[in-house]
Amino acid sequence: MKPVRKIIGALIILIFAIPLLVAMIWTVGVTKAAVSPELISDLPREIIAELPDYLDEVVKEAQDVSVIEDEETRAWFEALSKVRMTPKELLEKVGITDWMEQELSKSLQEIGEILRGQREPDPVTIDMRPLKKALDNEEIDLYLMDVLQNLPPCDEEGTNRWLELRDREFGDFVLPACRPDMDVARIVLQNHRIEVINDMQDEIQIFEGVRFMPFGFSKTVVWLSYLLFLLPLIFLFLGSIIGGTSAAGFFRWFGVSTFAGGLIPLTISLFAEHITKWAIRFAPYSHTEEWSSDLGLLILDKIDWIPTLVVEKLFSPVTMIAGIVCIIGVILFVLSFPFRKN
């Protein structure tokens, strides 16, 4: 009778309990990461604060022929480097930096407070009107004219490309890296800027709001997700009580099964996190023409800390929960020894 019970118990644990436990660890871990205020609110605000400095660094390094091989792209950045203002100074002067640091950052901070349960989960919107006003600043026109003055004169092909952009209604917007007639350039740039502004909404809702979240949005979602562990717990209990024919056997089966169910996602999570970080660091050096442009690789190299940090915040909850499950399994296994003596 005992061998039959052990076979039945083992089948329940192997077929149902452990796969369900692994799945629930990943589900709860990813859910915890997805509603994390550190990932959704704090990290974007940190990126916003650093963005202007990164723009200046990209402009500076993009002038190096060993970094940017494409002549047109490098010509644009060389022209940018010769104007009276840096991109960071332009963003500050027209008010885009103020909009990012105040309106955009404020909205993200409100989401973080909602996730932490520090404010009611009301709808959160971003006011785009200050950004549209900043983009309509004439200082942008002066800046772009200065950039164009530093480009080499257009040949016949370049002139025709500028004229096509002036007369176009739809299509790609790729500026030739040459200095056209300034009246033509002004029309092209103004039309494109007006088109971009008109396509922007006055407000963008980034959080719809919810009615009942007694412990804060993030905590409520995470605690509700923990209820998913009841399903593998039932099968672990059932398999252990059938397969373990005594109190000591029950704790041994329960402990070993729980430890195995935690060890699998723990190993996968650690491996996936490290291989993803390696891929992020390796990506700038695996340059192929089909994969990305020189400029894209330069930007990726500058901001590789962002995807690396995102990867850490995505995998760390899974690793933490899997580690806790492993510890619980060890404790349950240790508890079997006092019962064995009795």
C-alpha positions as MATLAB code, in Angstrom:
seq = 'MKPVRKIIGALIILIFAIPLLVAMIWTVGVTKAAVSPELISDLPREIIAELPDYLDEVVKEAQDVSVIEDEETRAWFEALSKVRMTPKELLEKVGITDWMEQELSKSLQEIGEILRGQREPDPVTIDMRPLKKALDNEEIDLYLMDVLQNLPPCDEEGTNRWLELRDREFGDFVLPACRPDMDVARIVLQNHRIEVINDMQDEIQIFEGVRFMPFGFSKTVVWLSYLLFLLPLIFLFLGSIIGGTSAAGFFRWFGVSTFAGGLIPLTISLFAEHITKWAIRFAPYSHTEEWSSDLGLLILDKIDWIPTLVVEKLFSPVTMIAGIVCIIGVILFVLSFPFRKN';
ca = [
       0.000    0.000    0.000;
       2.829    2.391    0.847;
       4.545    2.105   -2.547;
       1.240    2.875   -4.296;
       0.681    5.934   -2.096;
       4.212    7.163   -2.792;
       3.740    6.759   -6.532;
       0.434    8.646   -6.435;
       1.931   11.366   -4.235;
       4.972   11.718   -6.491;
       2.793   11.997   -9.600;
       0.652   14.724   -8.016;
       3.741   16.701   -7.026;
       5.636   16.259  -10.301;
       2.694   16.790  -12.659;
       0.727   19.448  -10.794;
       2.376   20.918   -7.702;
       5.887   21.827   -8.899;
       4.863   23.177  -12.356;
       2.124   25.255  -10.726;
       4.535   26.550   -8.087;
       7.075   27.541  -10.733;
       4.384   29.296  -12.770;
       3.016   31.146   -9.746;
       6.469   32.359   -8.689;
       7.012   33.864  -12.125;
       3.478   35.308  -12.245;
       3.693   36.968   -8.840;
       7.269   38.154   -9.442;
       6.474   39.734  -12.806;
       3.284   41.269  -11.391;
       5.262   42.757   -8.513;
       7.770   44.225  -10.984;
       5.065   45.512  -13.323;
       3.409   47.633  -10.614;
       6.645   48.653   -8.935;
       6.820   52.455   -8.375;
      10.603   52.236   -8.720;
      10.227   50.915  -12.284;
       7.183   52.878  -13.447;
       7.769   56.212  -11.694;
      11.253   56.650  -10.221;
      13.332   55.317  -13.132;
      11.633   57.479  -15.819;
      12.117   60.561  -13.645;
      15.795   59.734  -13.288;
      16.087   59.340  -17.073;
      14.362   62.708  -17.609;
      16.862   64.416  -15.303;
      19.844   62.921  -17.157;
      18.549   63.267  -20.736;
      19.848   66.810  -21.569;
      23.402   65.903  -20.505;
      23.323   62.756  -22.614;
      22.249   64.777  -25.657;
      25.311   66.993  -25.332;
      27.585   63.961  -24.948;
      26.113   62.306  -28.045;
      26.640   65.474  -30.112;
      30.250   65.672  -28.958;
      31.173   62.041  -29.608;
      29.240   61.738  -32.878;
      31.799   63.989  -34.591;
      34.454   61.264  -34.320;
      34.897   59.399  -37.615;
      35.675   56.213  -35.687;
      32.265   56.464  -33.984;
      30.049   57.656  -36.852;
      31.137   56.395  -40.263;
      28.195   57.800  -42.219;
      29.299   61.163  -43.664;
      25.844   62.790  -43.693;
      25.137   61.893  -40.075;
      28.557   63.125  -38.959;
      28.095   66.355  -40.950;
      24.900   67.110  -39.020;
      26.621   66.626  -35.681;
      29.620   68.711  -36.708;
      27.192   71.487  -37.657;
      25.407   71.112  -34.311;
      28.697   71.474  -32.450;
      29.422   74.858  -34.077;
      26.223   76.686  -33.145;
      26.022   79.197  -30.312;
      24.005   76.905  -28.043;
      24.234   73.266  -27.045;
      21.106   71.079  -27.308;
      20.842   71.186  -23.499;
      20.867   74.996  -23.494;
      18.241   75.098  -26.250;
      15.929   72.769  -24.328;
      16.289   74.989  -21.263;
      15.737   78.233  -23.191;
      12.552   77.235  -24.998;
      11.045   75.578  -21.912;
      11.181   71.895  -22.837;
      13.425   71.116  -19.851;
      10.974   72.885  -17.520;
       8.123   70.856  -18.982;
      10.022   67.581  -18.475;
      11.119   68.432  -14.929;
       7.786   69.867  -13.827;
       4.757   68.610  -15.732;
       6.104   65.246  -16.921;
       8.020   64.494  -13.733;
       5.059   65.602  -11.605;
       2.707   63.199  -13.396;
       5.158   60.333  -12.937;
       5.553   61.257   -9.272;
       1.763   61.124   -8.847;
       1.744   57.603  -10.303;
       4.490   56.611   -7.858;
       2.453   58.008   -4.951;
      -0.615   56.074   -6.137;
       1.371   52.836   -6.391;
       2.763   53.398   -2.893;
      -0.703   54.144   -1.497;
       0.181   57.743   -0.618;
      -2.691   59.268   -2.628;
      -6.051   58.287   -4.070;
      -5.866   56.282   -7.312;
      -7.431   59.044   -9.411;
      -6.750   59.499  -13.144;
      -3.353   61.009  -14.004;
      -2.790   63.053  -17.160;
       0.159   64.849  -18.737;
      -0.525   68.385  -19.925;
       1.048   68.644  -23.392;
       0.122   72.298  -23.976;
       3.325   73.703  -22.389;
       5.374   71.365  -24.615;
       3.470   72.460  -27.727;
       4.077   76.089  -26.767;
       7.785   75.384  -26.255;
       8.060   73.698  -29.668;
       6.436   76.764  -31.239;
       9.186   79.031  -29.875;
      10.965   81.066  -32.548;
      14.272   80.303  -30.825;
      14.073   76.834  -32.376;
      13.977   78.402  -35.852;
      17.046   80.529  -35.083;
      18.881   77.489  -33.744;
      18.069   75.371  -36.816;
      19.119   78.187  -39.154;
      22.460   78.361  -37.331;
      22.901   74.621  -37.786;
      22.150   74.822  -41.499;
      24.661   77.656  -41.966;
      27.411   75.271  -40.804;
      26.600   72.626  -43.428;
      28.372   72.477  -46.817;
      26.448   74.000  -49.778;
      23.992   71.716  -51.567;
      24.731   70.298  -54.970;
      21.951   69.774  -57.499;
      20.833   66.508  -55.905;
      20.730   68.024  -52.426;
      18.800   71.057  -53.673;
      16.215   68.823  -55.328;
      15.796   66.801  -52.127;
      15.098   70.003  -50.148;
      12.584   71.131  -52.778;
      10.836   67.757  -52.578;
      10.544   68.145  -48.808;
       9.097   71.634  -49.279;
       6.414   70.385  -51.665;
       5.642   67.103  -49.938;
       2.408   66.354  -48.097;
       3.218   62.958  -46.623;
       6.190   60.630  -46.435;
       9.516   60.284  -44.704;
      11.196   63.392  -43.314;
      14.948   62.973  -43.811;
      16.928   66.203  -44.201;
      19.878   66.235  -46.583;
      23.155   67.156  -44.882;
      23.740   70.291  -46.971;
      22.922   74.014  -46.881;
      19.997   74.879  -49.172;
      18.376   78.204  -49.935;
      17.446   79.541  -46.479;
      13.898   80.440  -47.526;
      13.307   76.870  -48.698;
      14.824   75.471  -45.501;
      12.689   77.756  -43.343;
       9.510   76.602  -45.061;
      10.489   72.928  -44.752;
      11.357   73.158  -41.052;
       8.355   75.301  -40.126;
       5.931   73.022  -41.964;
       7.346   69.944  -40.260;
       7.272   71.598  -36.834;
       3.664   72.707  -37.327;
       2.762   69.183  -38.445;
       4.352   67.687  -35.316;
       2.610   70.203  -33.025;
      -0.796   69.670  -34.627;
      -0.469   65.894  -34.257;
       0.083   66.231  -30.501;
      -2.849   65.974  -28.115;
      -3.443   68.653  -25.485;
      -3.527   66.028  -22.730;
      -2.443   62.402  -22.469;
      -3.941   60.133  -19.807;
      -1.272   57.787  -18.465;
      -3.307   56.325  -15.569;
      -7.037   55.711  -15.753;
      -7.627   55.451  -12.022;
      -9.403   52.789   -9.989;
     -12.136   52.929   -7.385;
     -11.228   50.480   -4.624;
      -7.611   50.003   -3.590;
      -7.553   49.908    0.233;
      -3.768   49.381    0.649;
      -2.520   51.326   -2.347;
      -2.599   50.157   -5.948;
       0.746   48.346   -5.941;
       0.312   46.588   -2.590;
      -3.268   45.559   -3.378;
      -2.326   44.017   -6.730;
       0.696   42.227   -5.255;
      -1.230   40.863   -2.245;
      -4.019   39.636   -4.510;
      -1.442   37.909   -6.701;
      -0.081   36.089   -3.626;
      -3.424   34.282   -3.416;
      -2.342   32.390   -6.532;
       0.025   30.384   -4.338;
      -3.000   28.656   -2.810;
      -3.344   26.487   -5.919;
       0.127   24.867   -5.864;
      -0.080   24.770   -2.042;
      -3.151   22.551   -2.268;
      -1.402   20.095   -4.581;
       1.799   20.172   -2.485;
      -0.227   19.377    0.625;
      -2.208   16.661   -1.134;
       0.835   14.997   -2.679;
       2.845   15.181    0.556;
       0.093   13.794    2.769;
      -0.452   10.895    0.357;
       3.191   10.135   -0.362;
       4.530   10.788    3.120;
       3.108    8.015    5.208;
       4.036    9.657    8.523;
       4.402   13.119   10.021;
       8.142   13.092    9.321;
       7.513   11.861    5.785;
       4.933   14.590    5.200;
       7.421   17.350    6.107;
      10.176   15.705    4.044;
       7.989   15.482    0.970;
       6.566   18.954    1.450;
      10.009   20.488    2.092;
      11.807   18.800   -0.807;
       8.977   19.572   -3.244;
       8.799   23.213   -2.172;
      12.578   23.584   -2.429;
      12.564   22.063   -5.936;
       9.679   24.321   -6.996;
      11.634   27.380   -5.839;
      15.031   26.281   -7.141;
      13.866   25.972  -10.762;
      12.636   29.582  -11.196;
      15.534   30.864   -9.068;
      18.047   29.273  -11.431;
      16.196   30.395  -14.553;
      15.787   33.957  -13.236;
      19.465   34.374  -12.331;
      20.582   32.889  -15.639;
      18.159   35.012  -17.687;
      19.126   38.193  -15.844;
      22.863   37.687  -16.364;
      22.539   36.622  -20.011;
      20.323   39.658  -20.735;
      22.795   42.043  -19.105;
      25.604   40.447  -21.093;
      23.598   40.895  -24.297;
      23.014   44.566  -23.496;
      26.716   45.176  -22.909;
      27.673   43.179  -25.993;
      25.141   44.793  -28.330;
      27.169   47.950  -29.151;
      30.090   45.761  -30.268;
      28.005   43.439  -32.439;
      27.472   46.077  -35.080;
      25.993   44.979  -38.353;
      24.488   47.295  -40.942;
      21.191   45.483  -40.764;
      21.036   45.656  -36.971;
      21.437   49.389  -36.353;
      23.014   52.645  -37.458;
      26.204   54.130  -36.018;
      24.123   56.767  -34.253;
      21.846   54.121  -32.755;
      24.844   52.214  -31.433;
      26.303   55.382  -29.940;
      23.057   56.177  -28.147;
      22.738   52.578  -26.946;
      26.280   52.686  -25.601;
      25.493   55.903  -23.721;
      22.272   54.741  -22.126;
      22.955   51.028  -21.617;
      22.532   51.614  -17.853;
      18.797   52.121  -18.449;
      17.942   48.677  -19.918;
      20.352   47.094  -17.425;
      18.499   48.695  -14.529;
      15.141   47.720  -16.035;
      16.320   44.096  -16.306;
      17.365   44.113  -12.642;
      14.004   45.495  -11.525;
      12.115   42.958  -13.662;
      13.988   39.855  -12.503;
      14.774   40.743   -8.880;
      11.195   40.135   -7.583;
      11.176   36.665   -9.195;
      14.592   35.891   -7.709;
      13.532   37.132   -4.274;
      10.266   35.154   -4.196;
      11.964   32.004   -5.509;
      14.661   32.371   -2.850;
      12.045   32.698   -0.092;
      10.266   29.582   -1.376;
      13.569   27.663   -1.280;
      14.175   28.776    2.320;
      10.665   27.664    3.303;
      11.361   24.287    1.708;
      14.576   23.886    3.710;
      12.776   24.810    6.948;
      10.022   22.274    6.277;
      12.598   19.587    5.559;
      14.461   20.367    8.800;
      11.186   20.099   10.722;
      10.916   16.472    9.646;
      13.813   15.444   11.937;
      12.068   16.119   15.303;
       9.041   14.153   14.087;
      11.299   11.300   12.979;
      12.725   11.028   16.494;
       9.279   10.995   18.050;
];
